[in-house]
């Protein structure tokens, strides 16, 4: 990226681009710190430790937790020798612990917020364990260990705890219309409604197949414009237009009025 910015981006626009990248990095940083503080203050401190906490106490806890998270992050950097090392750990370690709960939550009726959180926490603990006790292991080994630990914990905890109330599951299914495995809930719904849901899912799959290259083309159009490759730009614009047309018929025109107004 530094080479591209230095060689292909004109002066003036170069400074604007660098300022935008710095702003994007800082917005990501402060968002993570603020969201982490919110988890501690709202979900743990106010909900469990001190339900009658005043606003002054909540603000104080928010400030303290923000400082602690930043310090913990700085301590982690002491054992990091390169950006590739921490990036590999974040993607193949921490990221691997998030995949299973994030995926399973939409496809299995036994998953709820508590079991989802347990799977993520267990995966993160596994990633930290691997970082400290097997720091030189290959990235694919980290991925497999953390991923399997996370998915194992999610399934075991889901089976050991009481299922969510049937009425709530029915309501959730009718609103979100998730993919399988929801046979237990789907069998309680009118067959005509189930047929409509299955038709919608087939179109959703087609939309995903179109949406992935659409997003990639949209990104590459901007890159081709910035480096003034007009041959690539014209081809990508054509591809983007075709994919946009396909998405209109398979996805956008099926949106209800409520969906459009909410968007």
Buried (B, 14 or more C-beta within 10 A) or exposed (E): EEEEBEEEBEEEEEEEBEEEEEEEEEEEEEEEBEEBBEBBBEEEBBEEEEEEBEEEBBEEBBEBBBEEBBEEEEEEEEEEEEEEBBEBBEEBBBBBBBBBBBEBBEEBBBBBEEBBBBBBBBBBBBBBBBBEEEEEEEBEEBBEBBBBBBBBBBBBBBEEEEEBEEEEBBEBBEEEBBEEEBEEBBEEBEEEEEEEBEEEBEEBEBBEEBBEBBEBBBEBBEBBBBBEBEEBBEBBBEBBEBBBEBBEEBBEEEEEEEEEEEE
